[in-house]
Amino acid sequence: MDKLVIRGGRRLSGTVTASGSKNSSLPIIASTLLSGAGTFTLHHIPDLKDIKTFTQLLNHLGAETSLANNTLRVSTGKVQSMLAPYELVKKMRASIYVLGPLLARFGHARVSLPGGCAFGPRPIDLHLMAMEKLGAKITIETGFIDATAPEGRLRGAHITFPISSVGATGNALMAAALAEGTTTISNAAAEPEIETLCNFLAAMGATIRGIGTTELEIEGSASLSPVEFNNVFDRIEAGTLLAAAAITGGEVTVKGVEPEQLKSVLKKFQHAGCSIETTLDSVTLKSGKSLIPTDITAKPYPAFPTDMQAQWIALMTQAEGTSHITDKIYHERFNHIPELNRLGANIEIRKNQAVVHGPKLLSGTKVMSTDLRASASLVLAGLVAEGTTEVLRVYHLDRGYEKIEVKLRTLGADISREQYKEFG
Ligand code: UD1
């Protein structure tokens, strides 16, 4: 297994470029299943474990895929299987994204139920509700979702989500794009990843109104065509790199971003005493003299993202006082806290809120990654801890951060990847 070995205490400075967004790549790749012929060319796709897992699933269904230099080519003309097996789905919950496109194109899909995850229950009831509204008959047996469109094609419908869900909105959009008639989605997720999916489906030939808002209207098409498309930047990776600058008292520019998408996060950095400068496609963070305690509440976009919550907690361990970090999306997403406390932090958990008492001198030791963003928070803590921090089970981090140690080294961090054997 791989671990990251970090010798803390270096102030980061310099410029790095953001990678392509993982969370928009996944529904885009799933959408290629909607088209019956030709080849898609998708640029700015990050070379990540999650992307490999997802293309493996597409290959299993009969697609042909190749990823080179962050360009993914996908041909889905030969897809014949509508079965997403447990062995592949269990590796990544986002595999549920194949449900909508397979059902819409073939009138049938059989997808293994994804499991829970490291930070609490993550149901899929809203995905199923949306498919049922579009006319699908769904049964669940022997661990599989079996979905059928009785007349072979889904039909447009009014879908209202009781809560905002990125995944369920994505699945509904993809399914509606090939359904007969018009679909409206109320209380749709408005995350930039959904906006990007809408733009991708529109490029394929779908007609979508309300892009970027929580009210979407989709006119279903009889067929959709392959396209060449540029993926957007990864706003969570960008935010994590800025947090690395802030926690080390550094000054870093992240290029290749749209600052507007980072607005809620940038505002919090400013509140914490950092200065922020933006251009059309870059953000520069310059640390202040000290970090000011800054509360955040993770909620759906445009509010502060839950995927940056763990990194913010790591940052606040160095702030001059107490801060409160509340997660209103995943109430139990606090696996990183015991590990941060092992490094010397003083963080309490009160229901869905972390109370961080700073500043604390962190001292390096071995810590365990438990999920993707938790791992990122441990890396950030390692950058500021005294001595050596070893972040074990780094495969969690590799699911979502492209060449993270290379990027951090470019900025002056002392970080290396090493192999180790786990006992027990
Ligand atoms: C996506 C992101 C993930 C991010 C999350 C919230 C991808 C691949 N993953 O996950 O990184 O943390 O958005 O921004 O894009 N829910 C239900 N029923 C459902 C679906 C969701 O109750 O059928 C609940 C969830 O438990 C959660 C909330 O809705 O409390 C939001 O989850 P959702 O937006 O669906 O997250 P994902 O799409 O799984």
Boltz pocket constraint, residues with backbone or C-beta under 6 A from the ligand:
constraints:
  - pocket:
      binder: B
      contacts: [[A, 22], [A, 23], [A, 24], [A, 26], [A, 93], [A, 94], [A, 121], [A, 122], [A, 123], [A, 124], [A, 125], [A, 126], [A, 127], [A, 128], [A, 163], [A, 164], [A, 165], [A, 166], [A, 167], [A, 168], [A, 189], [A, 193], [A, 306], [A, 307], [A, 328], [A, 329], [A, 330]]
      max_distance: 6.0
